[in-house]
Amino acid sequence: MNFGICNLSVVPVRLEPSDKSQMTTQLLFGDIFKISETYNNWCKIIINYDDYEGWIDNKQFLSLSKDTYNKINSSPKSITIDLVYNLTDITQNIVFPIVTGSSLPNIVNNSFYINNNKFVYNGHIITDVPKTDKKIREKVVEYAYKYQNTPYLWGGKTPFGIDCSGFTQMVYKMAGIKLLRDTNKQSTQGKTISFLSEAKQGDIAFFDNEENEIIHVGILLKDNKIIHASGKVYVDIIDHHGIYNANTKKYSHKLRIIKRVV
């Protein structure tokens, strides 16, 4: 099995090995993965962070040895917090932007190496995750608001386009909590909260359709509010029935379950 790392800003991960295939998720700079299969100019990958599988163009990553992959996997990773900030590849004399939630392995004095390439990043990074549940919850809310007004994008994970489970995954990633990629998988994590009145800010609410399939997720705030990605990332009202949109005066999503992962 071969290994790789995303060395570009954002890389689409597709359902099938074709540029016409739908994007199911994205790699951000610093994401590492295993390569399980190749087909023409495409590689099927297993993303290290959440075991998500999909296809990427073989020109859109940097190959790693098994030893380097394991070293990066076991090393502390700083997470970028800037909406977008330039990263410099000193070795190739290239400057390019990376986005919120990108991973920088073994960064020391603003620089790090991938293979023999030296990179320099002078932006803001998260080096230490909060230690208490209260602080984690505060950070979850802080990071969630960073994505406010981000347009909805199926498979997206960036401030320029994000889906509902990509939103929750990225927010919790920056707070030091690992969530799975898809909404239905995230709903299997954490402790079930029986009533909305018992929920705390930072808890995760899931919503289902008429077939009882969990199809949507958002992060609870104080005062019966929720922030979620639906059309865009914004704040709505929530009660025991579900999400109520003040503009349309209608319920948009039916509440299924509330989970606490902190």
C-alpha positions as CSV (number, residue, x, y, z in Angstrom):
1,M,0.0,0.0,0.0
2,N,1.2,3.5,-0.9
3,F,0.8,6.7,1.0
4,G,0.3,10.4,0.4
5,I,-0.3,13.9,1.7
6,C,-2.3,16.8,0.4
7,N,0.2,19.5,-0.5
8,L,-2.3,21.8,-2.2
9,S,-4.9,24.2,-0.7
10,V,-7.9,22.0,-1.3
11,V,-8.4,18.8,-3.3
12,P,-11.8,17.3,-4.2
13,V,-12.4,13.7,-3.3
14,R,-14.8,12.1,-5.7
15,L,-17.2,9.2,-5.7
16,E,-15.8,7.7,-8.9
17,P,-12.5,8.2,-10.8
18,S,-13.7,10.9,-13.0
19,D,-13.7,14.8,-13.0
20,K,-17.5,14.5,-13.8
21,S,-18.1,12.4,-10.6
22,Q,-19.7,14.2,-7.6
23,M,-17.4,15.4,-4.9
24,T,-18.1,13.6,-1.6
25,T,-15.5,15.3,0.6
26,Q,-12.3,17.3,0.4
27,L,-8.7,17.1,1.4
28,L,-7.1,20.1,3.0
29,F,-3.4,20.9,3.1
30,G,-1.6,18.4,5.4
31,D,-4.2,15.6,5.3
32,I,-2.5,12.3,5.0
33,F,-4.0,9.1,3.4
34,K,-3.4,5.6,2.2
35,I,-3.7,4.7,-1.5
36,S,-5.7,1.5,-1.9
37,E,-6.2,1.4,-5.7
38,T,-5.2,3.1,-8.9
39,Y,-7.1,3.6,-12.1
40,N,-5.7,5.5,-15.1
41,N,-4.8,8.9,-13.6
42,W,-6.7,8.4,-10.4
43,C,-6.0,7.0,-6.9
44,K,-8.5,5.6,-4.5
45,I,-7.6,6.8,-1.0
46,I,-8.5,6.1,2.6
47,I,-8.2,9.4,4.6
48,N,-6.3,8.9,7.8
49,Y,-8.4,11.4,9.9
50,D,-11.8,9.7,9.4
51,D,-11.2,6.5,7.2
52,Y,-13.3,8.1,4.4
53,E,-12.7,6.6,1.0
54,G,-12.8,8.3,-2.4
55,W,-10.9,9.1,-5.6
56,I,-8.4,11.9,-6.2
57,D,-6.4,13.0,-9.2
58,N,-2.9,11.6,-9.0
59,K,-1.4,15.0,-9.8
60,Q,-2.9,16.5,-6.7
61,F,-0.8,15.1,-3.9
62,L,2.7,14.3,-2.7
63,S,3.8,10.7,-2.3
64,L,5.1,9.6,1.1
65,S,7.2,6.7,2.3
66,K,5.6,4.5,4.9
67,D,8.1,5.7,7.5
68,T,7.3,9.4,6.7
69,Y,3.6,8.7,6.8
70,N,3.9,7.0,10.2
71,K,6.0,9.9,11.5
72,I,3.5,12.5,10.4
73,N,0.7,10.4,11.7
74,S,2.3,10.2,15.2
75,S,3.5,13.8,15.3
76,P,1.7,16.7,16.9
77,K,-0.2,18.6,14.2
78,S,-1.0,22.3,14.5
79,I,-4.3,23.4,12.9
80,T,-4.6,26.6,11.0
81,I,-7.2,29.1,12.3
82,D,-7.0,31.9,9.7
83,L,-9.8,32.1,7.2
84,V,-7.1,32.0,4.5
85,Y,-3.4,32.6,4.8
86,N,-0.4,32.2,2.5
87,L,2.0,29.2,3.0
88,T,5.5,29.4,1.4
89,D,7.2,26.4,-0.1
90,I,10.7,27.6,0.4
91,T,12.3,24.7,-1.5
92,Q,10.3,25.4,-4.7
93,N,9.9,29.2,-4.1
94,I,6.1,28.9,-4.3
95,V,3.5,30.9,-2.3
96,F,0.0,29.6,-2.1
97,P,-3.1,30.0,0.2
98,I,-4.3,27.4,2.7
99,V,-7.6,27.6,4.6
100,T,-9.0,27.2,8.1
101,G,-8.5,23.7,9.5
102,S,-5.4,22.7,7.5
103,S,-2.8,20.6,9.3
104,L,0.8,21.5,9.7
105,P,3.0,18.6,11.0
106,N,5.8,19.2,13.4
107,I,5.9,23.0,12.9
108,V,8.7,24.7,14.8
109,N,9.4,28.5,14.6
110,N,6.8,28.8,11.9
111,S,8.5,26.2,9.6
112,F,8.1,22.5,8.9
113,Y,9.2,19.9,6.4
114,I,7.3,17.4,4.2
115,N,9.9,15.0,2.6
116,N,12.7,17.4,1.7
117,N,10.5,20.4,1.1
118,K,10.6,23.2,3.7
119,F,7.5,25.2,4.3
120,V,7.0,28.5,6.2
121,Y,3.7,29.6,7.7
122,N,3.4,32.9,9.6
123,G,-0.4,32.8,10.3
124,H,-2.3,31.8,13.4
125,I,-2.3,28.2,14.5
126,I,-3.9,26.1,17.2
127,T,-1.1,24.3,19.0
128,D,-2.8,23.3,22.2
129,V,-6.4,22.0,22.4
130,P,-8.5,23.2,25.4
131,K,-8.3,20.9,28.4
132,T,-11.7,21.3,30.1
133,D,-15.2,20.5,28.7
134,K,-16.3,24.0,29.3
135,K,-13.4,25.5,27.4
136,I,-13.9,23.0,24.5
137,R,-17.6,24.1,24.3
138,E,-16.6,27.7,24.2
139,K,-14.1,27.0,21.4
140,V,-16.6,25.0,19.4
141,V,-19.0,28.0,19.4
142,E,-16.1,30.4,18.6
143,Y,-15.0,28.3,15.6
144,A,-18.5,27.7,14.4
145,Y,-19.1,31.4,14.0
146,K,-15.9,31.6,11.8
147,Y,-17.9,29.8,9.1
148,Q,-21.0,32.0,9.3
149,N,-22.3,32.9,5.8
150,T,-20.2,30.2,4.2
151,P,-22.2,28.9,1.2
152,Y,-23.5,25.3,1.3
153,L,-21.5,22.9,-0.9
154,W,-22.0,19.2,-1.0
155,G,-18.8,17.5,0.1
156,G,-17.3,20.9,1.1
157,K,-15.1,21.5,4.2
158,T,-13.8,25.0,3.7
159,P,-15.0,28.6,4.4
160,F,-15.7,28.9,0.7
161,G,-18.1,26.0,0.6
162,I,-19.2,23.5,3.2
163,D,-21.9,20.9,3.9
164,C,-23.6,20.3,7.2
165,S,-21.4,17.4,8.4
166,G,-18.3,19.0,7.0
167,F,-19.1,22.0,9.1
168,T,-19.5,20.0,12.4
169,Q,-16.4,17.9,11.6
170,M,-14.2,20.9,10.9
171,V,-15.4,22.9,13.9
172,Y,-14.8,20.0,16.3
173,K,-11.5,19.2,14.7
174,M,-10.2,22.7,15.6
175,A,-11.5,22.1,19.2
176,G,-9.5,18.8,19.3
177,I,-12.5,16.4,19.0
178,K,-12.6,13.9,16.1
179,L,-15.9,13.4,14.3
180,L,-16.6,11.1,11.5
181,R,-17.4,12.6,8.1
182,D,-21.0,11.8,7.2
183,T,-24.1,12.9,9.2
184,N,-25.4,9.4,9.9
185,K,-22.0,8.3,11.1
186,Q,-21.6,11.3,13.4
187,S,-25.0,10.4,14.9
188,T,-23.5,7.2,16.3
189,Q,-20.9,9.1,18.4
190,G,-21.2,10.5,21.9
191,K,-23.9,10.4,24.5
192,T,-27.6,10.8,23.8
193,I,-29.3,13.7,25.4
194,S,-33.0,13.0,26.0
195,F,-34.5,16.5,26.0
196,L,-33.6,19.8,24.4
197,S,-33.9,21.5,27.8
198,E,-31.0,19.4,29.0
199,A,-28.7,20.3,26.1
200,K,-25.7,22.6,26.4
201,Q,-24.1,24.8,23.8
202,G,-21.8,22.7,21.7
203,D,-24.0,19.7,21.7
204,I,-24.9,18.3,18.2
205,A,-28.5,18.0,17.0
206,F,-29.5,15.6,14.2
207,F,-32.5,15.7,12.0
208,D,-34.3,13.1,9.9
209,N,-36.6,12.9,6.9
210,E,-40.0,11.2,6.4
211,E,-38.2,7.8,5.9
212,N,-36.5,8.3,9.3
213,E,-33.1,8.7,7.7
214,I,-30.8,11.1,9.5
215,I,-29.9,13.8,6.9
216,H,-28.9,16.9,8.7
217,V,-26.8,18.1,11.6
218,G,-26.0,21.3,13.4
219,I,-24.4,22.7,16.6
220,L,-26.5,23.9,19.4
221,L,-26.0,27.4,20.9
222,K,-27.5,29.1,23.9
223,D,-31.1,30.4,24.1
224,N,-32.6,27.7,21.8
225,K,-30.5,28.6,18.8
226,I,-28.6,26.4,16.4
227,I,-25.9,27.1,13.8
228,H,-25.9,24.9,10.8
229,A,-25.2,24.7,7.0
230,S,-28.3,24.8,5.0
231,G,-28.0,27.0,1.9
232,K,-25.3,28.8,4.0
233,V,-24.0,28.6,7.5
234,Y,-26.3,30.7,9.7
235,V,-28.2,30.7,13.0
236,D,-31.8,29.5,13.4
237,I,-34.2,28.8,16.2
238,I,-34.7,25.3,17.5
239,D,-37.3,23.7,19.7
240,H,-38.4,20.1,20.4
241,H,-40.0,19.8,17.0
242,G,-37.0,20.9,15.0
243,I,-35.4,23.9,13.3
244,Y,-37.8,26.9,12.9
245,N,-36.9,29.5,10.3
246,A,-38.0,33.0,11.4
247,N,-38.0,34.3,7.9
248,T,-40.2,31.6,6.3
249,K,-42.2,31.0,9.5
250,K,-41.8,27.3,8.9
251,Y,-40.0,24.3,10.3
252,S,-37.2,23.3,7.9
253,H,-35.8,20.2,9.7
254,K,-37.4,17.6,12.1
255,L,-35.4,16.9,15.3
256,R,-34.3,13.3,15.7
257,I,-31.6,13.1,18.3
258,I,-29.2,15.2,20.3
259,K,-25.7,14.0,21.1
260,R,-23.0,15.2,23.5
261,V,-19.4,14.5,22.4
262,V,-17.7,16.7,25.0
